[in-house]
Amino acid sequence: MDLPHEARETNKIDTGTAEEEKGGENHCAEENGIGIVNPPRMGRSESERKIVNDYEMIRPHSQLPKPEAPPGVIGRSLSLPEKFNSPTDSPAATIGKFFREKSNSVSEAITKRISSLRNDVDGDAAAAGDRGGVKEFNLVGLKVIKALKGEGKELKGRISFFSRSNCRDSGAVRSFLRGRNLNFVEINVDVYPGREKELRERTGGVAVPQIFFNEKLIGGLVVLNSLRNGGLLDAKMEEILGSKCPEDAPAPPVYGFNDAEEVVEAADEMAEVVRVVGQRVPIQDRIMKMKFVKNCFSGAELVEALIHHFDCGRKKAIEIGKKMARKHFIHHVFGENEFEDGNHFYRFLEHEPYIPKCHNFRGMVNDREPKSAGAVSQRLTCIMSAILESYASDDRRHLDYVGISNSEEFRRYVHLVEDLQRVNLLTLSHDEKLAFFLNLHNAMAIHAVIRIGHPGGMIDRRHFFAEFMYIIGGHPYSLSSIKNGILRGNRRPPYVLIKPFSSGDKRLELAFSKVNELIHFGIWNATRGSPSIRFFNPKGIESELRSAAREYFQRDDGMQVDLAKRAVCLPRIIKWYSADFGQEKEILKWIMNYLDASKAGLLTHLLSDGGSINIIYQNYDWSLNSS
């Protein structure tokens, strides 16, 4: 709210102390007080002046009437301060008093104007309703907006609706309820699959959205629009929601409880074998190839323990050992082979040195039967899409990290990523693998901000991008290794001399052989300079990436053309990953496919006249994109 200059200055200038308001020994009587004064007199002795100084001003009681000026005396204007109230007043005290009086007069005018609204609220209620119940008026140099309190009946009941992730109609219902400032409960059956049975029982089908006022089914988006357009929605809400919500209404999801179907999961048959054998195998620190390796055992020692446990021959024990390795319960300390009998050293997965950095490993190896990579990927996308729908801004450029960290959706995500420990990613198709690693990268970035915080400087960024890990398919993956090792085909990150994966690294089997430059507009890293966060569907991954590129280049920090200077401003991402985008001239032609008509026309003009073009790379905003 913009205040007049005089009112604003009251926040900067000291209004004076009580002693300044009292005045000195030579002050005349003030306009609002009566006191004993000592007019100045020449020729007083030192003793007389001492007695005068001992006198003090006696002020009237605050509730007594103030004295009025004699007839014919004109009070001074408040538009300008007097030079001095008395010979002993300082300029600062006088100016402070002037601004204090002006501030009081403005406040009094505002109070009177707001109070006057109570008399004409009824007359203006209809007009205010068209503007969302807001009353606006103006004073001299001051604009005041007052929200008028609605006269509708208080809603004691509960609005709830069933939804799914990435459902357009569900999003429309959500936006409508938020726009009306109505509290509601959303039950996403993709996040809470156990509630789908309840949806079918209450509605006779699984179509969403389905809206409930208390326990009564209203219907979907079509019914909601019909009630709103017919002017019947408010009456319907007051009729049903005016009473307390009964117990048989759809219950809100409860934090910390999994669905009954998810609690019972099949255990891996090898998990119990690993627990028993792990107690019999001697785990020691050893030296191999002039290197010191910790917490390992030899293949021969494991074979002996398996023979003793199963009472079987050596050949069968070796086969069991290979099965343990394929399921990622054990690994060769240098990743050289799957499993062999003899003097080769292996570790159990929980003893790998990178495990303390893996935030999807909580104390022990996941002993549940590994789920298919496609099923885990699909559920991860549904949960993270639900998080965006609830805790992201409309343009998906800002997130409420505090809300996410306290949500049931995020708790379920943390539980879900434990299933990645021993998942087999080699079963994924090209598009499924692309969507999986893009979505996982973006989800890990949210998890990293919540668990370790966003990096404040260049040194902290290395810890954020390289040290925050998940264990996936028995191997560690950081944000950097997913982006540069998998999605970019094991290319060096900017300003780094070595590649993410060495030549014998098992993770190279998952790396893409050809780089798709559009991945840079699907990768999100929790900064304001990053493209908007998205979670992709494998079936439409290419079109969704093209849409992400178009959206990014429409931003002010995405791309700008200055005809006068013959300059094109490009995002810093293009420079950092120039190996993926190619030469600068080719980049400009490639970008043309993702520009709107205005920017494309300006860039075409620069390219067609044959003159030189100055390419400028904009600074990257590393600040956190929190809402």
Disulfide bonds with the S-S distance in Angstrom:
none
